[in-house]
Amino acid sequence: MDLSFDIKNAEGDHVMVALSYYDSETISLFSSDPLTLTLVFYDVTLVRKAGTGYVGYNILFAVSDTLAKFMMENEDAVLCFYCDADTDVRRNHDRLLPQEYRSKLFSKMFEWYVRSHKLKGFINYKVEIEHPNNSASRQFAHFICREKHQEAVATIGHLLMEK
């Protein structure tokens, strides 16, 4: 099941949140763990459709709110965010690689949202994938899941780090 949500504001910013479902056959390539195979993994992609400059906090808050509601309604969902080196982003921290900046921004958004809404039982499991010969090609993956699914998600995370 692929889903998308459009988020717009009065300033003309428009971000689409796209959720793409990983079928169990794809997940079984990474793990044969029965618990992992009962989870539903969604790749989360944020696509800026309109707007200029930095994406404002109101849009980031709306993205967080949309994803939190999705997680609350889907007990076995795991949201997967992937920050690679392929896309540069406008950022106010030039010393960070674009993918590292997106990873840190994502983690801060998650932590702030969970704390401000007093949500319990959710984790942000972060995986850093570093190419042995090129530290500039570091990639980051985040798995948002319920605490009870942390072990199953960690299995996938460890496999990704080994690649």
Phi, psi and omega per residue, in radians:
M1 nan 2.064 3.052
D2 -1.793 2.370 -3.111
L3 -2.290 2.723 2.991
S4 -2.524 2.636 -3.139
F5 -2.291 2.292 3.098
D6 -1.710 2.320 3.129
I7 -2.189 2.163 -3.098
K8 -2.304 2.748 3.024
N9 -2.318 3.038 -3.077
A10 -1.199 -0.344 -3.134
E11 -1.428 -0.013 3.105
G12 1.681 0.054 3.073
D13 -1.319 2.471 3.122
H14 -2.506 2.069 3.104
V15 -2.138 2.328 3.048
M16 -1.797 2.275 3.042
V17 -1.771 2.024 -3.115
A18 -1.931 2.288 3.082
L19 -2.000 2.077 3.133
S20 -1.967 2.183 -3.061
Y21 -1.361 2.311 2.978
Y22 -1.628 2.128 -3.138
D23 -1.278 2.825 -3.061
S24 -1.092 -0.481 3.100
E25 -1.126 -0.712 3.098
T26 -1.142 -0.784 -3.137
I27 -1.111 -0.635 -3.113
S28 -1.144 -0.302 3.042
L29 -1.207 -0.437 -3.122
F30 -1.693 -0.511 -3.038
S31 -2.712 2.489 3.033
S32 -1.839 0.085 3.135
D33 -1.081 2.151 -3.098
P34 -1.007 -0.632 3.130
L35 -1.153 -0.753 3.122
T36 -1.051 -0.693 -3.085
L37 -1.263 -0.238 3.079
T38 -1.507 -0.211 -3.120
L39 -1.462 2.744 3.114
V40 -1.999 1.947 -3.092
F41 -1.626 2.327 3.117
Y42 -2.161 2.192 2.991
D43 -1.368 2.235 -3.125
V44 -1.838 2.191 3.102
T45 -2.170 2.297 3.060
L46 -1.833 2.165 -3.109
V47 -2.095 2.101 3.100
R48 -1.435 1.996 -3.108
K49 -1.589 -0.541 -3.130
A50 -2.728 2.705 3.097
G51 2.085 2.807 3.110
T52 -2.314 2.833 3.132
G53 1.340 -2.877 3.139
Y54 -1.262 2.574 3.042
V55 -1.283 2.231 -3.068
G56 -1.295 2.842 -3.140
Y57 -1.046 -0.585 -3.114
N58 -1.128 -0.628 3.087
I59 -1.232 -0.780 3.133
L60 -1.076 -0.678 3.094
F61 -1.118 -0.750 -3.141
A62 -1.130 -0.655 3.062
V63 -1.078 -0.839 3.134
S64 -1.044 -0.757 -3.125
D65 -1.116 -0.750 3.129
T66 -1.078 -0.793 -3.115
L67 -1.221 -0.629 3.096
A68 -1.116 -0.756 3.110
K69 -1.085 -0.705 3.103
F70 -1.067 -0.782 3.137
M71 -1.122 -0.676 -3.140
M72 -1.132 -0.564 -3.106
E73 -1.519 -0.194 -3.054
N74 -2.266 1.618 -3.005
E75 -0.951 -0.688 -3.048
D76 -1.812 0.319 3.142
A77 -1.387 2.511 2.996
V78 -2.242 2.134 3.123
L79 -1.623 2.267 -3.099
C80 -1.998 2.103 3.078
F81 -1.951 2.345 -3.102
Y82 -2.165 2.165 -3.131
C83 -1.998 1.818 -3.117
D84 -1.890 -3.103 -3.102
A85 -1.615 0.075 -3.030
D86 -1.318 -0.452 -3.048
T87 -2.152 2.135 3.058
D88 -1.421 2.638 3.093
V89 -2.273 2.622 3.054
R90 -1.232 2.202 -3.054
R91 -2.519 2.774 3.140
N92 -1.753 0.233 3.101
H93 -2.285 1.454 -3.071
D94 -1.180 -0.313 3.139
R95 -1.281 -0.273 3.118
L96 -1.643 2.502 2.994
L97 -1.121 2.613 -3.120
P98 -0.941 -0.725 -3.109
Q99 -1.223 -0.586 3.099
E100 -1.229 -0.690 3.091
Y101 -1.052 -0.827 3.135
R102 -1.085 -0.681 3.128
S103 -1.102 -0.806 3.133
K104 -1.153 -0.716 3.101
L105 -1.070 -0.791 3.129
F106 -1.034 -0.821 -3.130
S107 -1.073 -0.746 3.126
K108 -1.114 -0.726 3.106
M109 -1.043 -0.816 -3.117
F110 -1.082 -0.875 -3.121
E111 -1.038 -0.780 -3.133
W112 -1.105 -0.789 -3.094
Y113 -1.122 -0.817 -3.131
V114 -1.065 -0.783 -3.131
R115 -1.149 -0.808 -3.061
S116 -1.210 -0.446 3.129
H117 -1.788 0.082 3.107
K118 0.911 0.748 3.107
L119 -1.418 2.400 3.131
K120 -2.056 2.610 2.982
G121 1.542 0.186 3.103
F122 -2.017 2.550 3.110
I123 -2.290 2.765 3.020
N124 -1.980 1.749 -3.138
Y125 -1.591 1.964 -3.050
K126 -1.764 2.410 3.094
V127 -2.195 2.261 3.054
E128 -1.906 2.195 -3.108
I129 -1.960 2.014 -3.087
E130 -2.014 2.280 3.070
H131 -1.266 2.276 -3.052
P132 -1.071 -0.448 -3.089
N133 -1.884 0.011 -3.073
N134 -2.665 1.677 -3.100
S135 -1.201 -0.329 3.108
A136 -1.263 -0.254 3.138
S137 -1.676 0.310 3.089
R138 -0.978 2.508 3.108
Q139 -2.251 2.712 -3.100
F140 -2.288 2.410 3.049
A141 -2.197 2.545 3.098
H142 -2.244 2.398 3.054
F143 -2.087 2.062 3.050
I144 -1.695 2.144 -3.117
C145 -2.674 3.048 3.028
R146 -1.324 2.597 -3.139
E147 -0.951 -0.621 -3.100
K148 -1.158 -0.264 3.131
H149 -1.778 0.096 -3.049
Q150 -1.025 -0.750 -3.106
E151 -1.084 -0.742 3.133
A152 -1.151 -0.706 3.137
V153 -1.220 -0.643 3.114
A154 -1.072 -0.589 3.096
T155 -1.032 -0.813 3.111
I156 -1.140 -0.752 -3.132
G157 -1.037 -0.762 3.133
H158 -1.119 -0.664 3.096
L159 -1.124 -0.711 3.123
L160 -1.109 -0.685 -3.128
M161 -1.160 -0.477 -3.118
E162 -1.373 -0.335 -3.069
K163 -1.285 nan nan
